[in-house]
């Protein structure tokens, strides 16, 4: 018969083993969850989608173009499951393509049909549903952050799986050939039109927004987009989100209209305002201080206001330290 000592040893080793695997499961939760919750291949296009108000179909029939004004176009993907809205922003000298969808369909001919200006592609962040297809644009601009610069070899920036997540739809991890590194807070002069690059991490640690102070428009990527602020991706952080909400409130005008990157079943352009960002900030502070309970277990949903929700990890996984703390 086994002695009590041996039984105790087996028990302790088993407990240590279970705890170790639990620890690994937490650390690698995104690597476990993404394959479990995504198809790993291109998803079928949506059928019977709502009309995008004011939209004109592109010649390939996939995209829908909305002229927000003579120099600003939303290029929508109403049949893509994530209902992306990409923005082509024109000056008199050059144009910015802010996001390029997942790249299942080529967006470049659609953009080039709208302008003869040289187009610079600038992703709002590196998730696969924003960086488009590798090499689609000849000129690429990326936010200049120390951790992104360190990752680049010369001007070649090969994304990490955690930054890109493209395995969710069977997409290879791309290498961006960076022509232009833009420092957070710097402006981009398009000729008669100046955009400020705002560093707005939270959804990811490389998220940026573009702010047009003259037109009082901010293009927000996934920072806030319609009904959602999402903080469950691998490099998401609620500390970053709070810092970004405060930054946007400080640097933009109270009249600012915010155009996000994902629409809804309505077909409408995802639109938010300054009050939504204020409510996001107040929600984040309440969550951080333990004054607001969410619903669900993983992820947790917090109500921001009657229009928006914040989707986050449970309290014990929440990260409240900003990637780059303010001075
Ligand atoms: Zn997205």
Boltz pocket constraint, residues with backbone or C-beta under 6 A from the ligand:
constraints:
  - pocket:
      binder: B
      contacts: [[A, 127], [A, 129], [A, 130], [A, 222], [A, 261], [A, 262]]
      max_distance: 6.0
